[in-house]
Amino acid sequence: MPKGQAARPKHIPQRTCLGCRQVLAKRTLVRVVRTPDGVRTDKTGKAPGRGAYIHNRRICWERALKGETLDQALRTTLTEAERETLRQIGQGMPEDDS
């Protein structure tokens, strides 16, 4: 590095939570992905398909599943079975960040 130049801070990808609309580091959110096989969570964050991000909080999952928010983000219509599976995952999330 040439003398006098400061080190650049490392780029941290940012994503918006569908439930609360808060912008956070991608790694702190849970990715929900639409694949040809259906909609599922993506723990690696690298699965192919259209993705959407939700906080690791129950209230955010409830808000994202309410209405058509998640459907619009994934550009699909969730089946009732997919919606119920995601609802159960959301119920397993903590009430808040603590």
C-alpha positions in Angstrom: 0.0 0.0 0.0 1.5 3.4 -1.0 2.4 5.7 1.8 -0.3 8.1 3.0 -3.3 6.0 1.9 -5.6 4.7 4.5 -6.8 1.1 4.4 -10.3 0.7 2.9 -12.9 -0.7 5.2 -14.1 -4.1 4.1 -17.5 -4.1 2.3 -20.3 -5.6 4.3 -23.4 -6.5 2.2 -26.6 -4.9 3.5 -30.1 -6.3 3.2 -33.5 -5.1 4.3 -35.7 -7.1 6.7 -39.2 -7.7 5.2 -40.8 -7.5 8.6 -39.4 -4.3 10.1 -37.7 -2.7 7.0 -34.5 -2.2 9.0 -31.3 -2.4 6.9 -28.7 -4.7 8.5 -25.7 -6.8 7.6 -26.8 -9.7 5.3 -25.3 -12.3 7.7 -27.6 -11.2 10.6 -30.7 -12.0 8.6 -32.4 -15.3 7.6 -32.7 -15.8 3.9 -35.9 -17.3 2.4 -35.4 -18.5 -1.1 -37.7 -19.4 -4.0 -36.4 -22.4 -5.9 -38.1 -24.6 -8.6 -38.9 -27.1 -5.8 -40.6 -24.4 -3.6 -39.9 -21.9 -1.0 -37.5 -22.7 1.9 -35.0 -21.1 4.2 -31.3 -20.9 3.1 -28.8 -21.2 5.9 -25.8 -20.8 3.7 -27.1 -17.6 1.9 -25.8 -19.1 -1.4 -28.6 -21.2 -2.7 -29.7 -20.3 -6.2 -33.1 -18.6 -6.6 -34.8 -15.4 -5.7 -34.2 -14.5 -2.1 -35.7 -12.3 0.6 -34.4 -11.5 4.1 -36.1 -11.6 7.5 -34.8 -10.8 11.0 -34.3 -13.6 13.5 -37.3 -12.3 15.5 -40.8 -13.7 15.7 -42.5 -10.4 15.1 -40.6 -9.9 11.8 -41.7 -13.3 10.5 -45.3 -12.6 11.4 -45.2 -9.3 9.6 -43.5 -10.8 6.5 -46.0 -13.6 6.3 -49.0 -11.2 6.8 -50.6 -10.3 3.5 -48.5 -10.5 0.4 -45.2 -9.0 1.5 -43.2 -12.2 1.1 -45.1 -13.2 -2.1 -44.1 -9.9 -3.7 -40.5 -10.1 -2.6 -40.1 -13.6 -4.0 -42.2 -12.8 -7.0 -44.4 -15.8 -6.5 -47.6 -16.9 -4.8 -46.9 -19.0 -1.7 -48.9 -22.1 -1.3 -50.7 -22.6 2.0 -48.3 -25.4 2.9 -45.3 -23.2 2.3 -46.8 -20.4 4.3 -47.5 -22.8 7.2 -44.0 -24.2 7.1 -42.5 -20.7 7.2 -45.0 -19.7 10.0 -43.8 -22.7 12.1 -40.1 -21.6 11.5 -41.1 -18.1 12.6 -42.8 -19.4 15.8 -39.4 -21.0 16.7 -37.7 -17.6 16.6 -37.1 -15.5 19.8 -39.5 -12.7 20.7 -36.7 -10.1 20.3 -33.0 -9.8 19.6 -31.9 -10.6 23.2 
